[in-house]
Amino acid sequence: MAREQGFLARIGDGGDVRSGARMPVALRARLQWVRTQLTAIVQVSVGAALAWVIAHDIIGHQQPFFAPVAAILVVYAGVGGRRQIMLELFVGVSVGVLVGETLITLIGRGWWQIGVIVALASVSATFLGLRGLARTQAATSASLLAAILPVTAGNPAVIRFIDAVVGGLVGLAMALLIPGNPARRANREMQAVLRTLDQALRGIELALRLEDAGPAWTALQQVRGLQPAIERLATTVSGADEIARYSPLRWRQRSHVERYVVAIRDVDNAVRDARVLARRVHTMLRKGERSFPGMPEAVSLLQEAVGIFADDIAAADAYDEARSKLVEAARMATVALPAAATINDAAVVAQVRALASDLLYATGMTQAQVDRALEVREL
């Protein structure tokens, strides 16, 4: 048993059991990415096969080319649970197939026919309000029809359109019946943001403690680089919310996913506060102003609170300890402000309080509750 556990531990660490060599970081990252995409891989493989069976064996179409294609497109477009994107792409594929095959029946195949077909498919998709990938796919689907063998029996436009509808419906069904874990997906993105915020606050605390502007500058670059991660987080949380609301298999996770929905805007604000805090601390120390007693400790409490908040939101635990440390950090910063404070001193304290407040909001507290908690502790 111990030998098996040791083997599994080495595999989990990316080690080579025979030589003890560690797996390259890039390879481990790629394998981890494959693991995170396993649900989507199952969805497209099962969806493509099922779409073919329905169109070929049940409906009786001999060349249901667009059935598996539409299923794959709809599933991959909806990875992350974006229902609107899936529906738009479903409509886009169907419109492209219907317009394309109808025109091919009327005007035949050839280089100039492809131009006409793509133009009219694009016009139709635009008229229906389709954008981005959905409009692109409408044009692509229409152009593909000119390059594949024509249907030999029945009405080609109707047959291809039915295949696209079958595939699109199967793709939508896969998103509902084989959904990814919405809470895990949202938490993965949230933890990445919170880890960077934690590191930045640690750098700011070190800068204040050492009275060295260098760590504050590093922290500023860290939080400046977080905007793309925040945008990914917002998209992921939105998709996770849709999965939890529309997929029966994930209804039990709605309350957990709601934590991320509540927190996303305020975590974004907290990151912005940290950016201003890092810039103020860097400016203060660069100009030779000294840190005042109590401020490094207040920022250290903020950093601890971020770590506790990250654990609590992942485990759906109560936020009691995180809230206590956030309120204490705001109180400590306020008390530490010297009587003869500079503009930078006051700005640093204000940003610590703002950051603490935004993270309190992220735990679900209302503005009245946050104001009351901070006021009570300051008396």
BELTAUR-V710427 format. One line per field, one symbol per residue. ss: DSSP state (a for helix, b for strand, c for the rest). phi: phi as a letter, one per 30 degrees, with the letter a starting at -180 (. if undefined). psi: psi as a letter, one per 20 degrees, with the letter a starting at -180 (. if undefined). A space follows every 10 residues. Layout:
BEGIN
ss: ???
phi: ???
psi: ???
END
This chain:
BEGIN
ss: caaaaaaaaa aaccbccccc cbccaaaaaa aaaaaacaaa aaaaaaaaaa aaaaaaaacc ccccaaaaaa aaaaaaaccc ccaaaaaaaa aaaaaaaaaa aaaaaaaccc aaaaaaaaaa aaaaaaaccc caaaaaaaaa aaaaaccccc cccccaaaaa aaaaaaaaaa aaaaaaaccc caaaaaaaaa aaaaaaaaaa aaaaaaaaaa ccaaaaaaaa aaaaccaaaa aaaaaaaaaa aaaaaacaaa aaaaaaaaaa aaaaaaaaaa aaaaaaaaaa aaaaaacccc ccccaaaaaa aaaaaaaaaa aaaaacccca aaaaaaaaaa aaaaaacccc ccaaaaaaaa aaaaaaaaaa aaccccaaaa aaaaaaaac
phi: .ddddddddd dddidcddci dddeeddddd ddddddcddd dddddddddd ddeddddcdj ddbdeddddd dddddddcej idddddddde dddddddddd ddddddcicl dddddddddd ddddddddid bhdddedddd ddddddccdd ddbidedddd ddeddedddd ddddddcbdd dddddddedd dddddddedd dddddddddc hbdedddddd ddddddeedd dddddddddd ddeddccedc ddcedddded dddedddedd dddddddddd dddedddidc dcejdedddd dedddddded ddddchcdce dddddddddd ddddddeddc ddddeddddd dddddddddd dddjdddddd ddddddddd
psi: ghgghhghgh ghikrohgii qqpqgggggg hhhghijhgh ggghgggggg gggghghghj phmlgighgh ggggghhjpi jngggggghg gggggggggg hghhhgiaqr ghhggggggh gggggghijq rchghghggg gghhhiirpq piqaoggggh ggghgggghg gghhhhhmqr ohggghhghg hgghgggghg hghgggghhi lpighhgghg hghhjighhg gggggggggh ggghhhohij hijghghhgh ghhgghhghh ggghgggggg gggghhjjqq qqphghhghh hggghggggg gghhjkrqjg gggghgghgg gggghipqgm qrghghhggh hgggggghhg hhijqrghgg ggghgghi.
END
